[in-house]
Amino acid sequence: MTPPSASQIRTPAITTPDTQQTVSFLGELYHLRVTGHETGGAFAVVETTGRRGHGSPMHVHRSASETFVVLEGELRVIVDGREHLAARAAPPCCPRGGPTGSW
């Protein structure tokens, strides 16, 4: 199945802090700025401030790629068994279908 493209969005996905959800995930708060539901499954925008050492365990996204934007500090990302360093202005884009993890 081919995931939807952002160019296929036909209605605006406009959210405000009042309409956005915040969820706890692995001990940190994640702010769901725009959800996949709001974009027809094309993408989501999630913001978090992780403490040193926080990250996600190895997992696979079957239908969507995953991109990180690091505003401060650095993030180590494992993609297909290889470690990469993501820092400010160097966002990694992890392809769908392969194992990824971060800390």
C-alpha positions in Angstrom: 0.0 0.0 0.0 1.4 3.4 -1.0 1.1 6.0 1.8 -0.8 9.2 1.0 1.2 12.2 -0.2 1.1 15.6 1.4 0.2 16.9 -2.0 -3.1 14.9 -1.8 -4.3 17.0 1.2 -7.5 18.7 0.1 -8.6 20.5 3.3 -6.5 22.6 5.6 -5.2 21.0 8.8 -5.2 24.1 11.0 -4.7 23.4 14.7 -4.2 25.6 17.8 -2.8 24.9 21.2 -6.4 24.6 22.4 -7.2 21.8 19.8 -3.9 19.9 20.0 -3.5 16.9 22.3 -0.6 16.2 24.6 0.2 12.5 25.4 2.7 10.8 27.7 4.9 8.4 25.9 7.9 6.5 27.5 7.9 9.0 30.4 8.0 12.2 28.2 5.3 14.5 27.0 4.6 14.6 23.3 2.6 17.4 21.8 0.6 16.3 18.7 0.7 19.5 16.7 -0.9 18.0 13.6 -2.1 14.3 13.6 -2.2 11.8 10.8 -6.0 11.9 11.1 -6.0 15.6 10.3 -3.8 15.1 7.2 -5.6 12.0 5.8 -2.7 9.9 6.9 -0.1 11.9 4.9 2.0 13.0 7.8 2.0 14.1 11.5 3.9 16.7 13.4 4.9 15.8 16.9 7.0 17.9 19.3 8.8 16.8 22.4 11.6 17.9 24.7 13.5 14.8 25.7 15.9 14.6 28.6 19.3 13.2 27.9 19.1 9.5 27.2 15.4 9.5 26.3 14.5 7.9 23.0 12.3 5.3 21.3 13.1 1.6 21.2 13.7 -0.1 17.9 10.5 -0.1 15.9 9.2 -0.2 12.3 6.9 2.3 10.6 5.1 0.2 7.9 3.4 3.0 6.0 5.3 6.3 6.7 8.8 7.6 6.9 10.0 9.4 10.0 11.9 12.7 10.1 13.4 14.4 13.2 14.2 18.1 13.5 16.6 18.7 16.3 16.5 22.3 17.7 19.0 21.9 20.5 21.4 19.2 21.5 21.8 16.0 19.5 20.0 12.8 18.8 21.4 9.4 17.9 19.4 7.5 15.4 19.8 3.9 14.4 18.5 3.0 10.9 18.9 -0.5 9.5 21.6 -1.2 12.1 23.7 1.9 11.4 24.1 4.7 13.9 23.7 8.3 12.8 24.1 11.6 14.7 21.3 14.1 14.2 22.0 17.7 15.4 20.7 21.1 14.7 20.3 21.7 10.9 21.0 18.0 10.1 17.6 16.2 10.3 17.6 12.5 9.5 14.8 11.0 7.4 14.2 7.4 8.3 12.6 5.4 5.5 9.5 3.3 6.2 9.7 -0.4 6.4 13.1 -0.6 8.2 13.9 -0.8 11.9 14.7 2.5 13.6 15.3 3.7 17.1 16.7 6.8 18.8 18.1 8.2 22.0 
